Amino acid sequence: MKVKHFIPVNEPLLNGNEKKYLCQCIDTGWISSEGPFVREFEQKMSETVDRKYGIAVSNGTAALEIAVQALGIGEGDEVIMPTFTIISCAMAVTKAGGVPVLIDSDLCTWNMKVDEIEARITDRTKAIMIVHLYGLPVEADKVIALAHKYHLKVIEDAAEMHGQTYRGIPCGSFGDISTFSFYPNKHVTTGEGGMVVTDDEELAERCRMLRNLCFRKDVRYVHDELSGNYRFTNLQAAVGLAQLERLNEFVERKRAMGRYYTEHLQGEEGLILPVEETEYARNIYWVYGLVLDQTIAVDNRVVLKLLAEEGIGARTFFWCMHEQPVYGSMSFGGSYHNGEYLARKGFYIPSGLALTQAQMEEVVAKVKKVMHTIRNGSR
Ligand SMILES: *Cc1c(COP(=O)(O)O)cnc(C)c1O
Protein backbone atom coordinates (compact mmCIF):
# COMPACT_ATOMS: atom_id res chain seq x y z
CA MET A 1 0.00 0.00 0.00
CA LYS A 2 1.68 3.22 -1.02
CA VAL A 3 0.12 6.31 0.41
CA LYS A 4 1.92 9.62 0.08
CA HIS A 5 0.02 11.25 2.86
CA PHE A 6 -2.55 10.03 5.29
CA ILE A 7 -5.35 12.09 6.80
CA PRO A 8 -5.73 10.90 10.39
CA VAL A 9 -9.18 10.39 11.81
CA ASN A 10 -8.43 12.95 14.51
CA GLU A 11 -5.90 15.65 15.16
CA PRO A 12 -6.42 18.09 18.03
CA LEU A 13 -5.84 21.84 17.82
CA LEU A 14 -3.25 23.00 20.37
CA ASN A 15 -2.19 26.38 19.09
CA GLY A 16 -3.72 28.62 21.75
CA ASN A 17 -2.23 29.18 25.21
CA GLU A 18 -1.40 25.50 25.77
CA LYS A 19 2.35 25.96 25.41
CA LYS A 20 2.41 29.12 27.53
CA TYR A 21 0.55 27.51 30.45
CA LEU A 22 2.61 24.33 30.19
CA CYS A 23 5.78 26.41 30.43
CA GLN A 24 4.40 27.97 33.59
CA CYS A 25 4.10 24.48 35.08
CA ILE A 26 7.72 23.74 34.23
CA ASP A 27 8.98 27.13 35.42
CA THR A 28 7.17 26.92 38.76
CA GLY A 29 7.77 23.22 39.33
CA TRP A 30 4.03 22.56 39.72
CA ILE A 31 3.42 19.43 37.71
CA SER A 32 1.47 17.15 40.06
CA SER A 33 -2.21 17.07 40.94
CA GLU A 34 -1.53 19.57 43.73
CA GLY A 35 -0.77 22.37 41.24
CA PRO A 36 -2.95 25.51 41.03
CA PHE A 37 -4.24 24.97 37.47
CA VAL A 38 -6.18 21.88 38.57
CA ARG A 39 -8.47 23.88 40.85
CA GLU A 40 -8.81 26.62 38.24
CA PHE A 41 -9.71 24.14 35.50
CA GLU A 42 -12.25 22.42 37.73
CA GLN A 43 -13.83 25.76 38.50
CA LYS A 44 -13.95 27.02 34.91
CA MET A 45 -15.21 23.74 33.50
CA SER A 46 -17.96 23.36 36.10
CA GLU A 47 -19.01 26.99 35.57
CA THR A 48 -19.22 26.37 31.83
CA VAL A 49 -21.85 23.69 32.43
CA ASP A 50 -23.59 25.46 35.31
CA ARG A 51 -22.48 23.10 38.04
CA LYS A 52 -21.26 23.94 41.53
CA TYR A 53 -18.48 21.37 41.80
CA GLY A 54 -15.97 19.87 39.39
CA ILE A 55 -13.57 17.06 40.26
CA ALA A 56 -10.91 16.48 37.60
CA VAL A 57 -9.84 12.86 37.18
CA SER A 58 -7.47 10.82 35.03
CA ASN A 59 -9.93 10.03 32.21
CA GLY A 60 -13.61 9.80 31.26
CA THR A 61 -13.80 6.12 32.15
CA ALA A 62 -12.54 6.85 35.66
CA ALA A 63 -15.10 9.65 35.92
CA LEU A 64 -17.90 7.15 35.25
CA GLU A 65 -16.50 4.64 37.74
CA ILE A 66 -16.28 7.32 40.40
CA ALA A 67 -19.80 8.56 39.61
CA VAL A 68 -21.24 5.06 39.97
CA GLN A 69 -19.35 4.38 43.19
CA ALA A 70 -20.18 7.80 44.67
CA LEU A 71 -23.89 7.17 44.12
CA GLY A 72 -23.60 3.94 46.05
CA ILE A 73 -24.51 1.66 43.18
CA GLY A 74 -23.50 -1.86 44.13
CA GLU A 75 -24.29 -5.57 44.06
CA GLY A 76 -27.39 -6.33 41.99
CA ASP A 77 -28.37 -2.70 41.40
CA GLU A 78 -29.72 -2.10 37.92
CA VAL A 79 -28.66 0.85 35.81
CA ILE A 80 -30.52 1.61 32.59
CA MET A 81 -28.28 2.69 29.69
CA PRO A 82 -27.99 2.40 25.92
CA THR A 83 -26.59 -0.83 24.48
CA PHE A 84 -24.90 1.22 21.77
CA THR A 85 -22.16 3.10 23.64
CA ILE A 86 -18.56 2.78 24.77
CA ILE A 87 -17.70 -0.03 27.21
CA SER A 88 -16.81 2.54 29.90
CA CYS A 89 -20.51 3.02 30.70
CA ALA A 90 -21.31 -0.65 31.29
CA MET A 91 -17.93 -1.37 32.85
CA ALA A 92 -18.38 1.27 35.54
CA VAL A 93 -21.59 -0.49 36.58
CA THR A 94 -20.40 -4.10 36.35
CA LYS A 95 -17.16 -3.32 38.23
CA ALA A 96 -19.32 -2.07 41.08
CA GLY A 97 -21.32 -5.31 41.00
CA GLY A 98 -24.29 -3.67 39.30
CA VAL A 99 -26.25 -4.81 36.27
CA PRO A 100 -26.59 -2.82 33.05
CA VAL A 101 -30.14 -2.87 31.68
CA LEU A 102 -29.90 -2.04 28.01
CA ILE A 103 -32.01 0.10 25.70
CA ASP A 104 -31.96 0.05 21.89
CA SER A 105 -31.02 3.07 19.81
CA ASP A 106 -32.93 5.57 17.76
CA LEU A 107 -31.77 5.28 14.14
CA CYS A 108 -32.15 9.02 13.61
CA THR A 109 -30.18 10.45 16.56
CA TRP A 110 -28.18 7.29 17.44
CA ASN A 111 -29.06 7.90 21.09
CA MET A 112 -31.05 5.52 23.29
CA LYS A 113 -34.81 5.41 22.77
CA VAL A 114 -36.00 7.16 25.89
CA ASP A 115 -39.56 5.96 25.30
CA GLU A 116 -38.43 2.40 26.01
CA ILE A 117 -36.93 3.17 29.41
CA GLU A 118 -40.05 3.05 31.57
CA ALA A 119 -40.90 -0.53 30.65
CA ARG A 120 -37.45 -1.63 31.85
CA ILE A 121 -37.69 -0.10 35.32
CA THR A 122 -37.91 -2.69 38.12
CA ASP A 123 -37.69 -2.49 41.89
CA ARG A 124 -33.96 -3.04 41.59
CA THR A 125 -33.40 -0.10 39.26
CA LYS A 126 -31.16 2.42 40.93
CA ALA A 127 -30.21 4.83 38.15
CA ILE A 128 -30.58 5.82 34.52
CA MET A 129 -27.42 6.61 32.61
CA ILE A 130 -27.87 9.23 29.93
CA VAL A 131 -25.16 8.93 27.26
CA HIS A 132 -25.22 11.65 24.62
CA LEU A 133 -23.65 10.19 21.49
CA TYR A 134 -21.90 11.62 18.43
CA GLY A 135 -23.15 15.19 18.76
CA LEU A 136 -26.86 15.25 19.57
CA PRO A 137 -28.13 15.14 23.15
CA VAL A 138 -30.50 12.60 24.66
CA GLU A 139 -33.97 13.96 25.48
CA ALA A 140 -32.93 14.70 29.03
CA ASP A 141 -36.23 16.11 30.31
CA LYS A 142 -38.02 12.81 29.62
CA VAL A 143 -35.33 10.89 31.50
CA ILE A 144 -35.40 13.30 34.42
CA ALA A 145 -39.20 13.05 34.64
CA LEU A 146 -38.90 9.25 34.89
CA ALA A 147 -36.15 9.53 37.48
CA HIS A 148 -38.40 11.74 39.62
CA LYS A 149 -41.38 9.47 39.19
CA TYR A 150 -39.47 6.34 40.25
CA HIS A 151 -36.93 7.95 42.62
CA LEU A 152 -33.93 7.03 40.53
CA LYS A 153 -30.55 8.68 40.22
CA VAL A 154 -29.38 10.11 36.91
CA ILE A 155 -25.80 9.68 35.72
CA GLU A 156 -25.04 11.75 32.66
CA ASP A 157 -22.12 10.82 30.42
CA ALA A 158 -21.37 14.07 28.60
CA ALA A 159 -17.96 12.92 27.33
CA GLU A 160 -18.83 13.97 23.79
CA MET A 161 -20.87 17.04 24.66
CA HIS A 162 -18.58 19.93 25.67
CA GLY A 163 -20.39 23.07 24.59
CA GLN A 164 -23.64 21.31 23.62
CA THR A 165 -27.01 22.27 25.04
CA TYR A 166 -30.38 20.55 25.28
CA ARG A 167 -33.20 23.10 24.89
CA GLY A 168 -30.66 25.79 25.74
CA ILE A 169 -29.47 24.11 28.96
CA PRO A 170 -25.86 22.86 29.03
CA CYS A 171 -25.19 19.15 28.67
CA GLY A 172 -23.37 18.10 31.81
CA SER A 173 -25.98 19.79 34.00
CA PHE A 174 -28.61 17.04 33.90
CA GLY A 175 -27.23 14.27 36.09
CA ASP A 176 -27.06 13.93 39.85
CA ILE A 177 -23.52 13.38 38.67
CA SER A 178 -22.37 14.16 35.14
CA THR A 179 -19.06 13.21 33.58
CA PHE A 180 -16.73 14.47 30.87
CA SER A 181 -13.72 13.07 29.03
CA PHE A 182 -10.83 15.13 27.69
CA TYR A 183 -9.41 12.51 25.36
CA PRO A 184 -7.91 14.11 22.20
CA ASN A 185 -10.98 13.45 20.06
CA LYS A 186 -13.27 15.39 22.41
CA HIS A 187 -14.02 19.08 21.92
CA VAL A 188 -11.75 19.94 24.87
CA THR A 189 -8.68 17.80 25.38
CA THR A 190 -5.99 17.39 28.02
CA GLY A 191 -4.34 14.38 26.37
CA GLU A 192 -5.96 12.04 28.83
CA GLY A 193 -8.36 13.37 31.41
CA GLY A 194 -11.89 13.55 32.68
CA MET A 195 -14.17 15.33 35.12
CA VAL A 196 -17.06 14.62 37.40
CA VAL A 197 -19.46 17.54 37.96
CA THR A 198 -22.32 17.84 40.42
CA ASP A 199 -24.28 20.37 42.51
CA ASP A 200 -24.30 18.14 45.58
CA GLU A 201 -21.58 19.03 48.06
CA GLU A 202 -21.59 15.64 49.73
CA LEU A 203 -21.29 13.80 46.41
CA ALA A 204 -18.50 16.14 45.37
CA GLU A 205 -16.66 15.35 48.59
CA ARG A 206 -17.10 11.62 47.99
CA CYS A 207 -15.81 11.97 44.44
CA ARG A 208 -12.72 13.81 45.67
CA MET A 209 -12.06 11.02 48.11
CA LEU A 210 -12.63 8.31 45.50
CA ARG A 211 -10.25 10.09 43.15
CA ASN A 212 -7.44 9.87 45.64
CA LEU A 213 -7.19 6.36 47.14
CA CYS A 214 -9.98 7.05 49.66
CA PHE A 215 -7.65 8.58 52.20
CA ARG A 216 -9.64 9.29 55.31
CA LYS A 217 -10.10 13.00 55.79
CA ASP A 218 -8.91 13.13 59.36
CA VAL A 219 -5.98 10.71 59.10
CA ARG A 220 -3.92 10.15 56.00
CA TYR A 221 -2.94 6.55 55.09
CA VAL A 222 -6.02 5.20 56.83
CA HIS A 223 -8.80 3.86 54.62
CA ASP A 224 -12.41 2.80 55.12
CA GLU A 225 -12.99 2.09 51.45
CA LEU A 226 -11.11 1.14 48.25
CA SER A 227 -11.01 3.08 45.01
CA GLY A 228 -7.90 3.89 43.00
CA ASN A 229 -5.56 6.66 41.99
CA TYR A 230 -7.49 8.76 39.49
CA ARG A 231 -5.67 12.06 39.99
CA PHE A 232 -5.30 14.71 37.29
CA THR A 233 -2.05 16.62 36.86
CA ASN A 234 -1.29 20.33 36.69
CA LEU A 235 0.19 19.70 33.22
CA GLN A 236 -3.15 18.32 32.02
CA ALA A 237 -4.99 21.23 33.61
CA ALA A 238 -2.68 23.72 31.88
CA VAL A 239 -3.67 22.30 28.50
CA GLY A 240 -7.31 22.10 29.54
CA LEU A 241 -7.49 25.75 30.56
CA ALA A 242 -6.10 26.85 27.22
CA GLN A 243 -8.55 24.58 25.41
CA LEU A 244 -11.53 25.79 27.41
CA GLU A 245 -10.78 29.40 26.44
CA ARG A 246 -11.66 28.40 22.88
CA LEU A 247 -14.67 26.19 23.51
CA ASN A 248 -17.16 28.33 21.59
CA GLU A 249 -14.79 28.65 18.67
CA PHE A 250 -14.22 24.88 18.70
CA VAL A 251 -17.95 24.14 18.66
CA GLU A 252 -18.41 26.54 15.75
CA ARG A 253 -15.51 24.92 13.90
CA LYS A 254 -17.09 21.50 14.34
CA ARG A 255 -20.44 22.77 13.14
CA ALA A 256 -18.83 24.34 10.08
CA MET A 257 -17.10 21.03 9.39
CA GLY A 258 -20.41 19.21 9.74
CA ARG A 259 -22.10 21.64 7.36
CA TYR A 260 -19.35 21.20 4.79
CA TYR A 261 -19.45 17.40 4.90
CA THR A 262 -23.24 17.32 4.79
CA GLU A 263 -23.43 19.77 1.92
CA HIS A 264 -20.96 17.75 -0.13
CA LEU A 265 -22.08 14.24 0.76
CA GLN A 266 -25.80 14.96 0.49
CA GLY A 267 -27.37 12.77 -2.16
CA GLU A 268 -24.50 10.27 -2.18
CA GLU A 269 -26.29 6.97 -2.74
CA GLY A 270 -26.01 4.43 0.04
CA LEU A 271 -25.13 6.88 2.82
CA ILE A 272 -27.26 8.15 5.69
CA LEU A 273 -25.89 11.46 6.98
CA PRO A 274 -26.05 12.72 10.57
CA VAL A 275 -29.04 14.85 11.53
CA GLU A 276 -28.02 18.50 11.62
CA GLU A 277 -30.72 19.71 13.95
CA THR A 278 -33.56 18.39 16.11
CA GLU A 279 -36.24 20.41 17.87
CA TYR A 280 -34.02 20.57 20.96
CA ALA A 281 -30.43 20.89 19.71
CA ARG A 282 -28.07 21.57 16.84
CA ASN A 283 -25.51 18.85 16.20
CA ILE A 284 -21.99 19.62 17.47
CA TYR A 285 -20.45 16.62 15.63
CA TRP A 286 -18.28 15.02 18.28
CA VAL A 287 -17.15 13.18 15.15
CA TYR A 288 -18.79 13.17 11.73
CA GLY A 289 -20.56 9.82 11.49
CA LEU A 290 -22.04 8.12 8.45
CA VAL A 291 -24.27 5.05 8.22
CA LEU A 292 -24.57 2.72 5.23
CA ASP A 293 -28.20 2.32 4.17
CA GLN A 294 -30.11 -0.87 3.32
CA THR A 295 -29.01 -0.81 -0.32
CA ILE A 296 -25.40 -1.46 0.67
CA ALA A 297 -24.52 -5.10 1.26
CA VAL A 298 -21.11 -4.69 2.89
CA ASP A 299 -20.44 -3.59 6.44
CA ASN A 300 -18.42 -0.69 7.82
CA ARG A 301 -15.17 -2.65 8.00
CA VAL A 302 -15.05 -2.90 4.22
CA VAL A 303 -15.46 0.87 3.92
CA LEU A 304 -12.69 1.45 6.46
CA LYS A 305 -10.30 -0.77 4.54
CA LEU A 306 -11.02 0.98 1.25
CA LEU A 307 -10.70 4.42 2.85
CA ALA A 308 -7.36 3.42 4.38
CA GLU A 309 -6.13 2.41 0.94
CA GLU A 310 -7.02 5.93 -0.17
CA GLY A 311 -5.11 7.48 2.74
CA ILE A 312 -8.14 8.37 4.82
CA GLY A 313 -8.36 7.45 8.50
CA ALA A 314 -11.76 6.32 9.70
CA ARG A 315 -13.25 4.33 12.59
CA THR A 316 -16.25 2.11 13.03
CA PHE A 317 -19.01 3.08 15.45
CA PHE A 318 -19.20 1.54 18.94
CA TRP A 319 -19.99 -2.15 19.36
CA CYS A 320 -23.14 -2.86 21.40
CA MET A 321 -22.89 -3.99 25.02
CA HIS A 322 -25.23 -6.98 24.54
CA GLU A 323 -22.83 -8.33 21.89
CA GLN A 324 -19.64 -7.90 23.92
CA PRO A 325 -17.76 -11.18 24.35
CA VAL A 326 -16.83 -10.12 27.87
CA TYR A 327 -20.52 -9.92 28.80
CA GLY A 328 -21.34 -13.19 27.06
CA SER A 329 -22.56 -14.80 30.25
CA MET A 330 -25.05 -12.03 31.03
CA SER A 331 -28.54 -12.32 29.62
CA PHE A 332 -29.71 -8.87 28.72
CA GLY A 333 -33.09 -9.77 27.25
CA GLY A 334 -34.81 -7.45 24.80
CA SER A 335 -33.94 -6.90 21.16
CA TYR A 336 -31.54 -4.32 19.87
CA HIS A 337 -31.83 -4.28 16.09
CA ASN A 338 -31.05 -0.60 15.67
CA GLY A 339 -27.95 -0.72 17.85
CA GLU A 340 -26.77 -3.79 15.94
CA TYR A 341 -27.35 -1.97 12.67
CA LEU A 342 -25.41 1.13 13.73
CA ALA A 343 -22.52 -0.98 15.05
CA ARG A 344 -22.21 -2.81 11.71
CA LYS A 345 -22.99 0.00 9.31
CA GLY A 346 -21.78 3.16 11.03
CA PHE A 347 -18.35 4.74 10.76
CA TYR A 348 -16.80 8.15 11.08
CA ILE A 349 -14.46 10.10 8.89
CA PRO A 350 -11.70 12.58 9.80
CA SER A 351 -13.27 15.26 11.94
CA GLY A 352 -10.67 16.57 14.37
CA LEU A 353 -10.38 20.26 15.15
CA ALA A 354 -7.12 20.63 13.20
CA LEU A 355 -8.72 19.37 9.97
CA THR A 356 -8.11 21.80 7.10
CA GLN A 357 -10.38 22.79 4.21
CA ALA A 358 -8.10 21.01 1.75
CA GLN A 359 -8.23 17.83 3.85
CA MET A 360 -12.03 17.96 4.01
CA GLU A 361 -12.20 18.28 0.24
CA GLU A 362 -9.96 15.26 -0.12
CA VAL A 363 -11.98 13.25 2.39
CA VAL A 364 -15.20 14.00 0.49
CA ALA A 365 -13.66 12.99 -2.84
CA LYS A 366 -12.33 9.74 -1.38
CA VAL A 367 -15.57 8.85 0.38
CA LYS A 368 -17.42 9.32 -2.93
CA LYS A 369 -14.85 7.20 -4.73
CA VAL A 370 -15.10 4.41 -2.18
CA MET A 371 -18.92 4.48 -2.21
CA HIS A 372 -18.83 4.26 -6.00
CA THR A 373 -16.57 1.21 -5.80
CA ILE A 374 -18.87 -0.43 -3.26
CA ARG A 375 -22.07 0.30 -5.18
CA ASN A 376 -20.55 -1.22 -8.27
CA GLY A 377 -19.89 -4.35 -6.31
CA SER A 378 -16.21 -4.65 -7.09
CA ARG A 379 -15.71 -5.60 -3.45
C1 LIG B 1 -14.63 9.04 25.23
C2 LIG B 1 -15.81 8.55 25.96
C3 LIG B 1 -15.70 7.99 27.24
C4 LIG B 1 -14.40 7.59 27.88
O1 LIG B 1 -13.49 8.57 28.05
P1 LIG B 1 -11.94 8.21 28.23
O2 LIG B 1 -11.38 9.54 28.64
O3 LIG B 1 -11.44 7.75 26.91
O4 LIG B 1 -11.83 7.19 29.29
C5 LIG B 1 -16.87 7.69 27.92
N1 LIG B 1 -18.06 7.86 27.36
C6 LIG B 1 -18.20 8.36 26.11
C7 LIG B 1 -19.57 8.53 25.56
C8 LIG B 1 -17.07 8.70 25.36
O5 LIG B 1 -17.22 9.16 24.12
The ligand as an ORCA input file, in Angstrom:
! r2SCAN-3c Opt
* xyz 0 1
  C     -14.629      9.036     25.233
  C     -15.805      8.550     25.955
  C     -15.701      7.991     27.239
  C     -14.399      7.590     27.876
  O     -13.491      8.572     28.054
  P     -11.943      8.211     28.228
  O     -11.376      9.536     28.636
  O     -11.443      7.753     26.913
  O     -11.832      7.194     29.288
  C     -16.874      7.687     27.918
  N     -18.057      7.863     27.356
  C     -18.198      8.355     26.110
  C     -19.566      8.530     25.558
  C     -17.069      8.695     25.361
  O     -17.221      9.162     24.119
*
